[in-house]
């Protein structure tokens, strides 16, 4: 009876309690295992996401570095171009400055040479030199091109009232007569010939026939020489 009572009222509830506890333990173990699996899955997912994020970060860093390198290369190229342009501009300005200095020096040299030549010829000028220039002018009259002779004749026909002959020194009657005779021979017209003096010519003649001016004097030759040198420098 005691055994039956114990089995009925003590052992069976104990076994049931043990079974229930075992079941709860197994369930807890299963839940724990499930949670561990979930945790492992989450950890694996996290590690994968972390790896993906690291890869994305590396890709972005590489892209940024490439962009920075490209931008740096672009800026360096622009800087080099700017430096080249500035260097070329400075070279052109320096070359222009040197050319200006050279031109000014040449112009000053030409002016000094013209002044020296003018002073030298002015000291050498005199009635004797003028007679020589008059003789040379008379010879040149004989070798004038026919086209120029026709132009002189046309100028007289178009209204030139007189021919003006200017000399640096008083002209002798013989020289004046020879020039007058030669001019009338060339012009073939009875146009008056006026003879005047101008010491600024230094030596020689200046003959004006309408718009035409025949120059055979030192002053005009020096001016022509100075203008020719200036044109060569500008060229």
Buried (B, 14 or more C-beta within 10 A) or exposed (E): EEEEEEEEEEEEEEEEEEEEEEEEEEEEEEEEEEEEEEEEEEEEEEEEEEEEEEEEEEEEEEEEEEEEEEEEEEEEEEEEEEEEEEEEEEEEEEEEEEEEEEEEEBBEEBEEEBEEBBEEBBEEBEBEBBBEBBEEBBEEBEEEEEEEBEBBBEBBEEEBEEBBBBBBBEBEEEBBEBBBEBBBEBBEEEBEBEBEEEEEBBBBBBBBBBEBEBBBBBBBBBBEBBEEBBEEBEE
